Amino acid sequence: MSRYYVTTPIFYVNGAPHIGHAYTCIAADVLARWKRLDGYDVFFLTGTDEHGQKVEKAAQAAGMAPQAFADEVSAKFQAMSGRLNLTNDDFIRTTEPRHIAACQALWRRLREAGAIYLGQYEGWYSVRDEAFFDEGELTTAADGTRTAPTGAPVDWVVEPSYFFRLSAYQDQLLALYAGVPDSVLPPGRKREV
């Protein structure tokens, strides 16, 4: 029997679940059910991401400690799974000990293999979008403040960051892309890779 893995995004707990979260979960559930009917051994995962500045700010705005806030909102996502009758096999929270241990083990392996390195990232950053933007993407107001294309405020951020040495795998990846035409889908995304 072939294995099949499907996951939703792990949702940020900066607010309660909404229709978009429900839609995403239902779509993933439909796929999982279809693959099971087609004879696959399916593992369907959903969960919550309980880290980041958006979560920290939402907890502060609610007057709660970040972990207590994450616990409360994550419980709402878990309840949503039940109300939607999802067939997920697991629900993961990034603050769970098993998730932390798995991430630490992966980090150690990457570090030992020389696959990551400490560098510095800087640029215009939007906390709300959790994304960096190029100068050309921004709108500058008369007072000099800048906003992202979404209208979210941006700040110039300089921070140390770890990077993955993707260039060390360049030849292997190019061979894969050439040898397996469907390795990147949709085909229009191949140029990005």
N, C-alpha and C positions, 0 to 999 in steps of 0.2 A: 504494500500500500504506500502510495506517495504521500509525503508530508507537505503541508501547506500552512504557512504562517501569515496571519493578517493582524494588523494592529491599527488602532486609531492613533492620532497624535496623543501624547500624554498632555492633558489639558492643564493650563495654568489655573491655580486656585485664587486668582485675584478677584474673582466674583462667582456668583452662583451659575450653574449651567443654564444655557439658553437654547433657543431653537436650533442654532447652528451646531452646538454640541450634540443635540439629539439627532439631527440630520446625519452628521458624520458617523455617529454610533450605529444608527439604523443601516446606513449604507454598508458599513463594515460587517454588520451582522448578516445582512442579505448575502454578501459575498461568502462569508463563513458557512452559512447554511447551504448555499448553492454548492460549494466545494465538498461539503460533507455528503450531500446527495449524489455528487459525482464520484464518490468513493475515496476521497482524500481523507487522510488523518489530519484534521485541522486543529491548530492552536490559535485561538483568538484572544488578543490582549487589549485591554484599555487601562486607563489609569490617570494619575494626576502628577504634574510637575510642581513641586512645592518650593522652588528656589527662584531667585531673581528679584530685581528691583521693583517690578510691578507688584509682586506678592508682598514684599516688604512695605511698600507704600500703602497698599490696600489694607494691610493689617494695622498700620499706624492710623490710617483714617478711621478704622473701626474701633480704635482704642484698645487693641488686643495685642498680645504677644504673637509673633509670627507663627510659632508652632501651633498655638491654640487656634489661631485663625485658619491655618492650613487644615487642621483636624476637622474643624467645623465645615469648611467648604468642601473638602474631599468627601466627607460623609454625604453631602448633597449629590455629588457625582455618583457615588456608589448607589445611592437610593434611586437615581435616575436610571441606572442600568437595570435595576429590578423592575421599576415601573414600565420600562420599555420592553421588558421580557427579553433582554439580550442574552445570547448564548455564549458570552465570553467565558473563557476558561480561567482567566486570572484578571485581577485588578491590581496594578502596581502603583505604589506611592514612592516618589523619589526620596522620601525621608525614612523609609523602612530600612531596618538593619540589613536585610537581604539585598536590597538595591545598593546600599552604601558599600557593602562588602564586595559585591560584583564589580562596581565601578572602581574601587580601590585596586582590586586584582587586575583589572584590565589596564589601569593606569601604570601599575608596577611593570607589567609585561611590555607595554609600549615604551616606558622609560628605559628598561633594561635592554630593549632592542635598538635603542637610539632613534626611535621613530617619532619622538616629540622633542621640542626644544623651546626654551624660554626666549621670547622676543618681546616686542612692544607693539601695541595696536593704538592707533590714534585716528581721530576723525570726528565728524559731526554725528552725534548719537541721539536717538530718540528712545527714552525709557518706555513710552507707551507702545511704540512699534517694535521695540527691542531689535533695532536695526541701525546700522551706520549708513549714512548717505553722502554722496559726492556733493561738492559745492554746487555743481550745475543742476542738481535735483532740488535744491532748496529755494524757498522764497524768502527774500529779505524785506522786512518791514522798514518804514521810515526811521524808526528808532534803532535800527541795526539788528534787531532780533531776527533769528532765522527759524523757519518751520519746514518740516518734511512735506513731501507731496500729500500726505494724509492730513496736514494741518497741525500735526503734533509738534510741540516745541523740541528743538534740538540744542544740545550743548556740546562744546568741544571737549572731547574726552581723550586722555592719554592714560593708558593702563598697561601694566605687564600682562602678557597673555602667553599661553602655551600654544604652539602650532604643530600640526602634523606634517611630517616630511613627505608629502605626497610626491614630490619630484623623485624620490628614491624608487618609486614604483612606476615611473613614467613609461619605460619600455614595456613592462608587463601589461600595463593598462592599454597602451596603444595596440599591442598584439591582440589583446582580448577584443577590443572594439573592431579591429580589422577581421578577426577570425570568427566572431560571433555577431552577425549583423544586428540581432535583436537584443544585444547587451545593454543598450540605452534606448529607452522608449519614453515618449514618442520620438521618432527619428529627428525631429526638429531640435531636440535638446542636445544632440550629439556635439554641436559646435560649442555649447557651454562647457561640456566636459573636457 
